[in-house]
Every structure is written in structure tokens, then in C-alpha cells.
């Protein structure tokens, strides 16, 4: 189709032929050509007073611009499309515009309008017997319900949309669309069983279509890599996402950026901070927001102020996606505790808890429990912290997330030690060390081993420099202030703090100050 139409004089092509040429260019990943040709098709339909044809091309132009990040242009096409169906609001083209409206509202709110618009699109599809529109509308309605916290209703619709895919009822366009959307929703929920099943089905489907299409193996590799990373198969996950980056970079840079971010997250957890930074920078250069991964990387590098600034910037932006906001807030709690900014940590933990209550998602609830437990530990209340940390650990185990499991056990072990349960704490910390070692999380393995070693070594005497640092911490100073007062780099101050925490067998600045005072070290 593309070869046949592309060699002809564009002026000789009818509106329908221009539309067909645009679609063929889209399937060949010639995005710029697809948009330019579809705009000519729109003009031809408009000039011929074919309102339904004009509305149809306007709806597709919305999606092409929207997924390129050109939202203002996309909304312009959406509004123009609706004007063409004002006199025929029951037509199938109106259903595709309702679908576009649902997509817009899913990303920028309000979510109630996303649910309603998707439901209208599904009803229009059923009125006209359009299986593609019905399935795509159903998955959009399901994602909007999940985003509202109505998980059971939302997941039921997502599963129903997938049955239309598995039954072979949809065109390739709708099949790829539904696959991508459903897998993304399952990944947000850390529903690894669903995500794994649908990712494998998508992989088989991708292998059966030409490699040059927008739904290439690269997209399937991203989703498979992200699921593998959550399961702890980091080497395989990294390999999949690196291949995805290579495959997607020439024609789908946004997908390549997502793959690069995924590589960065795996490398950060492994302890390869240099490689992780390269991956996050590459993702950002390609248009992907590198948070919270980059902020947590800065924290691991000892650049606490840079980490805090990055998260403040990310959280200042309006955000409808509460799953994404929850991830940012969890990182902010961790960074704020490291900086000794407990008021900021409390504020972030409260907002995170509110999101968890509204979403009723297991992964967000476990995240909120861990954040609250870490905060209570930093505030010097290990008894209260232990309940929340154990609740978080139970959540991670139910979801099958081994890295989060090991992190929780490390905190639980530290808490038990603070409560005087040396033996129980040592067992938990050693179990965390073994978990990190199995995963290949080298920095975390070393940290857990250091905690075990430091607790066995007695007495745990602080160096003169560590005493100087801890005195300034006790005075309420942050790392930047301490660095200035002692003429050190922030990285060096952060390293001293890690050593102090390890030697005292505690996990927070407040607990370190309390422990040192009790032992007469200050």
C-alpha cells in the first residue's frame, strides 16, 4: 500500500487515499510523514464537507501528537474533531473522539471525566458493533477506575478487554494498543502474575508481526524487562531493556528513553552508580523524567541536597497519576530522613498514607507502611516502627518483590537491635544480606555485612571526625552546613554518617545522636 501510494503525485490522491497512505506510513514508523499526510487527508475531507472523515482523521492526529508529547496540538485536533460531529453525535467517529477525550482526562484529570468518556466510547462502539473501539474504550475505562482506587472494577474491565485480544477479534492496531495499556496498568500495581502473563502473550504476538511496525519487539522487551526487574532477575532484565533501547531509538525515542530509565534502575540497585547515572542522563536527554531514580542515585552518592532538590521539583508539578506520585513521595521520605529534615519527611509520609488509603493498592500500601516505619525509626520510636515495617514486609512478600523484601528485613533487624533484641536483629540483618547477595545488590550487601560486623565489634568507638560530624547533627545541622563548617565535601559528610550509623547500629540521625549521648560519646 505504501509503495503504491507514495510514488503518486500527492495532488492526485483522494482524501481516502491520503488517509490510507498516512496509515501505511504510521505502520512503517514514518511518524512525521504519517502526520503530514494525515493533515492533508483532514483538509481534503473538510473541503469535501465530509465531516465524519474529517472527525476520524482529527481523532488519529490527536493520538499521534499526544504520544509525541505535543499535548497542546493534540487537544487542538480533538476540539476540532468534536466540531465536525456536532450534527451527528451518535456516529462511530464520535466514539473515537470520546476515546481520545478519555485518554486526555486519564493523564491530566479529572479521572471521573475519564471514566465517563471511556464508558461513552464503549457504548457507541456497541451501538455500531465496533470491536476495536469497544476493547480500547474498555481498557481505558479500566485504567481510569484503577487510578481512582476502584481496583476490582478496573481489573475486571482490563481482563475483559484482553479476552477480545486473545479471541482474535481485534485489528493489529487495537491489539497492540490494548496489550500495551493493560501491561502498564498491571506494572503500576506490581501485579506480577497478570503482568507476566500478558507480557508473554504480547511477546508472542510481537514476534508474529513485522519488526518495522510501531508495536515492535522493543516495546515488548521493555515490559518484560520491567517485570523481570521487579522479580529480581536483574541480569536478564538489563539485557532485555538494553536491546529494547537499541531497537526503539531510531523510530520511537520515547520508548528508548523508558528502556534507558529501566536500565538505570537495575544498575542503581546493583550498586553500579556510574552506569546508572549514564542511563538516567540518557533517558532524560530522550525526554523521560528520570525521577525518582536519579534522586535515589544522588542519595547513594552522598549528594543529599541534590537529591532533595530534584524531588521537590518533581513533586511541584501537577500530577494525576497517584501511583507515580507515591513513588516520588516514598523517595522523598528516604531522602529527607537522610538529610535530617524530619518535618519534610512527615509531610511526605502523610501524603503517601493518604494516597494509599485512596487507592487500596497493595504495592502503595506496602510502600506507605515502609515509609512510616522508617520515619518512626528516625524519630526514635522503634516500637511503633516495628509494626509498620512488618506490615510493609508482609506486603512485599505477598507481591513477590525480593529487593523490597530484603530492604524491609534490614530495617526490621536494625529496629529489633534498638529494642534490645540483638539475636533477632542479627538474624534479620543476615537474612537481608543473603537476599541482597542473591540479587547482586553489591552496595546493599556490603552495608548489611558492615552492620553485622560492627555489632560484633566492641567497643564501637567513633573517630574524632565522626564525633565532630555527630555533634553538628545533634545541633540540627544538615549535611551541607556540616560540610561547610568542617571544610569537607557533602559526599565525605554522607560517608561519615553511614559509618556512624553502622558503628552505632542505628538507622537514623536522631537515633545516632540518642545512642551516642547514652554511651557518653558526645
N, C-alpha and C positions, 0 to 999 in steps of 0.2 A: 504493500500500500504506500509506504513512504517513498520508495524509489519511483513508483509510478507517478505520484502526485508532485513530488518535489522538483522534477525536471520540467514541469509545465510552467508556463507564464502565470504568475500569481493572479494577474488581472483576469485570466480566463477561467479561474476556478469559481464555482458557485459557493454560496455560504456553507452548504452541507459538505462540499469537498474540502473547503478550508478547515472546517471543524474536524473532518476525518484526518487531514494532514497534521493538524495540531495534536490530535490524539496519538497518531503514529510517532510523531517526534517525541512526545512525552514518554512513550514506552521505550524509546531508544535513548532516554536520558538526555535528550537535547532540550533542556529546560527553557533556555532563552528563546530558542526557535519556537517551541511549543506555545509560550506565552504570546510572542509577537504574532504568530499565525492565528491563535485563538482570538486575539483582539481584532484582527481583520475579519474573522468569521462573525464576531459580535457585530461589527459595523455593517457587514453585509446583511445579517438578519434584521438589524434595526432599520436599515434603509429600505428593506423589503417589507417593512411593517410586520415582520414575523416576531411577535412578542414572545412566544414560547421558545423559539430558537435563541433569541437574544437572552432570555432569562436563563436558559440552560448553559450557555457559554459563560454568562456572568457568574453563575454558581461555581463552575470549574475554575474560572480565573480567581475567584475568592480563595479556593484551596491552594492553587499554585502559588499565589503571593503570600498566603498565610504561613505556609510551611517553609517559605524562604525568610520568614521573619519580617515581612513587609506588611505589617498589620493595618496601617492606615490605608494603604492602597487596597488591601483585601476588603476592608469594611466599605470602601467606596464602591467596589464592584457588587458587594452584597446588597447595599441600599439601591443601587441602580437596577439590579435584578428584580427586587421586590416591586419596583415601579412598573415593570413590564407585565406583572401578573395581577395587577390591581383589579382588572376587569374579569379575571378568571382564577379566583383564589383556590379553586378546587383542583387545578391541573397538577400533573405529576411534577412539572418544573417547580411549582411552589413547594412541593415536598422536599426537593433537593435544596432549595433556598432555606427552608426551615431547618434542614440538617446543618447547613452552614452556620445558621444563627445559633444552633445548639453548640457547635464546635467553638464558636466565638465566646459564648457565655461560659462554657466549661473552663476556658482559660482565663477569662477576666471577670467572670461573675455577672450578675448573681446566679448562684447554682440552681435556684428554683426555676429561673427562666430557661436554664439549660435543660432541665428535666422536662419542662413543658414543651419546649420547641422540639426536642427529640421525640416526645410522645406524639406530637402533631405530625411529624415526618413519618413515623411508623404508621399512623392511621391513614395518612394519604397514600402510603405505599400499599397498604392492604386494600384500600378502595380501588387502586389501579392494578393490583396484582404484580407489583414490582418487588421481586425478592431481594435484589441488591439494596434498594433503599430501605427496605424493612430491616434487614440484618445490620446495616451500618447504623441506622437510627436506633436499633435496639442496643447495640454495644455502646453508643454514645449516652443513651439514657442510663444504662447500667453504670458507666463510669461516673456520671454525674451523681447518681444515687450513692455510690461508694464514697465519692468526695464529700457527700453530706453526712456520712457515717451510717447510712442505711445499707449495711454490707450484705445482708441476706437477700434483700430485694435486688440489689445491684448485681451480685454474683449470679443470681438466677438468670437475669437478662443476658449477662455475658455468656453464660453457658448455653443459653438458647440460641444466641447469635452464632456461636461456634458450631452448633449442630447443623445449621444451614450450610456452613463451610464443609463439614465432614460429609454431608449428604450430597455434595457436588451441585448444589442448587444455584451457586453464585458465579458471576463472571470473574475472570482473573483480577480485575480492578477491585471489586468488592472483597474477594477472598483475601488478598494481601492487606487490605485496609483493616478488615476485622481481625486477622491474625495479629497485626502489629498492636492494635489498640488493646486487645484482650490481654496480651502478654505484658504490656506496660502496666495495666491495672494490677495484675497478679504480682508483678515485681514490687510495686509500691506496697502491697500488703504483705510482702515476704511469704506469699502462698507458694512455696517451692514445688509442691506436688502439682498444682494446677499449671504453674508457670513452666515446669519441666515437661509436662505432657503436651501442652500447646506449643512449646518451643520445638520439641522433637517433631511434631506434626508439621509445623511451619518449615522446618529444615527439609523434610521430605518433599514438601510442595515446592520449595525454592529450587531444589535440585532438578525438578521436572520442567522448569521454565527457563527461557534463555538467560544467560548470565548478564546480558546487557540491559536487562529491564530494571526499573526502579526498585522492584522487590527482589533484589539480588541476594545471593548468599551472604553478602556483607551484613545486611540487616539481621538476618537470622543468626549470624555469628555474634553480633553484639548481644542479642537477647540470651543466647546460650552461654556466652562468656559471663554475663552478669549473674545468671543463675548459678553457674559453676563457682563463681567467686563467693557468693553467699554460702554455698555448701562447703567452702574451704578447699576446693580443688584449684588452687591458685595458679599452678604452672599451666594447666590446661586452659584456664580462663584467660590468662595473659596471652597465650598463643592464639586463641580464637579472636580476641579483640585486636591484637596486632594485625592479623590477617584482614579483619573487618576494616580497619583503618586504611590499609593499602587498597582494598577493593573499592571502598566508597569515596576515597579522596578525589578521584578525577571528576565524578559527576554528582556526588552528594556530600559536600563538605560538612554539613550539619551532622550527618551520621558518622563521618570520620571523627569529628570533634567529640561526639559522645563516646566513641570507642577509645579515643585517647584518654578521656577522663577516667574510663573504666580501668585502663592500664595503670594510670596514676594511682588509683585507689588500691589496686593489688600491690604495687611496688611500695606504697607508703606503709601498708600493713606488714609487708615483708621486712621493712627497715631500710630499703634502698631509697634514701631521701633524695639523692641527686637524680636518680632516674625518675622518681615520682614528680619532682619539680619540672623536669623537662616535659613530661607527659601532660601535666596540668597547664603549663605555659602553652604548649601546642594546642590543647583543647580550647583555651581562651582565645588564641590567635584565630582559630577557626570559628569563633562565635559562641562557644559553650561557656556557661557560668561555671568556674572551677570550684565553687564553694558547695559544701563545707570542706572538701578535701584539701584545698590549698591552705585554709586556715589551720587545720589539724596538722598539716605538714610544717607550717611555721611554728606551731607549738612544739612539735618534736625537735625542731631545730633550735629551740630556746628563744625564738623571736616572738615572745608572748604579746607584746604591744602590736606587732604587725598582724598577728592572728586575730586579736580583739578588734582592730580597726576593720579588717576585711569582713568580719561577721556583722559588725554594726552597719556597714554599708549594704551588705546583702539583705539584712533584716529590715532596713529602712524602706526598701521597695515594696509597693503594694503586691500582695501575693494571695491568689485564690487557692492555690494548691497547698492544702494544710499538711499533707504528707511531707512535701519539700520543706515547709516551714518548720515542721517538727524536727527534721534532721538538722536544720540550721540552729534551732534553739538548743538541742542536745549538745552540739559542738560549743555553743556559747557558754553553757553551764560549765563544761570542762575547761574552757579557756579562762573564764572568769575566776574559777576556783584556783587555777594555776597562778593567776595574777594577784590573788588575794582580794579580788573585787567581789566580796560575798553578796553585797546588795544587788549587783547586776546578776549574779548567779541566781539569787532568789527570784528576781523578776522573771528571768528566762524560764526557771523551773515551774513557776506558777502558770505562765502562759502555756508551757508544754503540757502540764497536767490538764489544763482546760481543753486543749486540743484532743488529748487522749480521751477525756470524758465525752467529748462530742463525736468522735469518730468510732469509738468502741472497736478499734483495730488492735489486734494482739501485738503487732510489732510496735505501734506507737505507745501502747500501754506499757510494754516492757521497757521501751526507751525512757518513758517518763519515770518509771519506778527506779531505774538505774540513776537517772539524773538527780532525783530526790534523795536517794541513798547517798550518793557522792556528796551532795550538798550538806546533808546532816552529818556526815563524817567530817567534812571540813569545818563545820560549826562545833565540833567536839562532842557530838551526841551519838556515839557508836551503837547504843542500844536501839535507838529509833532507826538508825541507818540499816541495821541488820535485817529488819523486816522488809524494807523496801528492796534491798539488794537481793534477798532471797526470792522475792516476788518477781523481780526482773530476771533472775536466773531461771526460774520456772518457765517464764515466757520464752526465753531464748531456746531452752531445751525443747519445748513444745513445737517451736518453729524450725528446729534443726539448724541453728546458726552457730557453728563451733567457735568462731573467733569471739563473738559476743559472749558465748558461754565461758570461755577462758578468762576474758576480762572481768566478768562478773565474779568468778571464783577468786581471782586475785584480790579484788576489793573486799570480798567476804572474808578471806583469810586475814587480811590486814585488820579488818574490823574485829574479828574474833581475838586477835592478839591484843588489841586495845582494851578489850573486855577481860583480859587476863587468861584467855583460853589459848595458851601457847601451842599445845599439841594440835588442837583442832585447826588453828590458824595455819600451822606449818603444813598440815595435810592438804588444806585447800590451796595454799600457795604453790605447793609442789605439783598438785593436780593441774593448776593453771600453767605452770612451767611446762609440764608434759604436753598440754594441749597446744601451747604456742610452738613448741618444738615440732610437733607433728605437722602443724600448718606451715612451718618455715618462717615464722614471725621472729626473726633473729633479735631485734631490739627488745621486744617484749620478753623473749626467753631470757636474755641477759638480765633484764630488770627483775624478773621473778627469781632468778638464781641469786642475784645480789641480795634480795630481801631475805632469802633463806640463809645465806652466808652471814649477813650482818647480824641476824638474830642469834646465830650460834656464836658469834664473836663477842666476847665480853672482857672488859667494858667497852661500850661504844663511845669512844671519846671523839668529840668534834675537833677539827683543826682550828687554829686561831682565826683563819679566814672564814671558816664556816660559822664560827661564833659571831664574827663581825656581821656577816650576812643575816644571821638569825636575829640578832639584836635589832637590826633595822626592820626586819619583817615584823618583829614584836611591836615596833613603833608605828606600824601601819604603812610602811613604805612599800611601793610596788617595785618590780624588777628594774624599771628604767631609773627610778630615783636611787635605788641601791647601786646600780652601775655607775651613775654619776658621782655618788658620794665616795665610792671606793675606787674610782678610776678603772673600772672593768667594763668589758662588753656585756650586753644583755645575755648573750649566749653563755658566757662564763658564769654569770649570776645564776642562770637557769640550771647549769650543770651542778653548781654548788648546792642549789636547792634539792636537786634529785639525790645527791649524796647525803644531804641532811635527812631527808625523808627516809632513805634506805637505812641509814645508821640508827635512826630513832624508831624504825618500824612503824611509821605512820604514813598517812596518805595526803595530808593537807598541811598548809602553813599554820593554821590555827592550832592543830593538834601537835605540830612540831614545837611551837612556842610553849604550849602547855607542858609537854613531856620534858623539854629542856629545863624549864623552870623547876619542875618537880625533882629532877635529878641534880639540880644545882649547877647546870652547865652555863647558865647565863648570869 
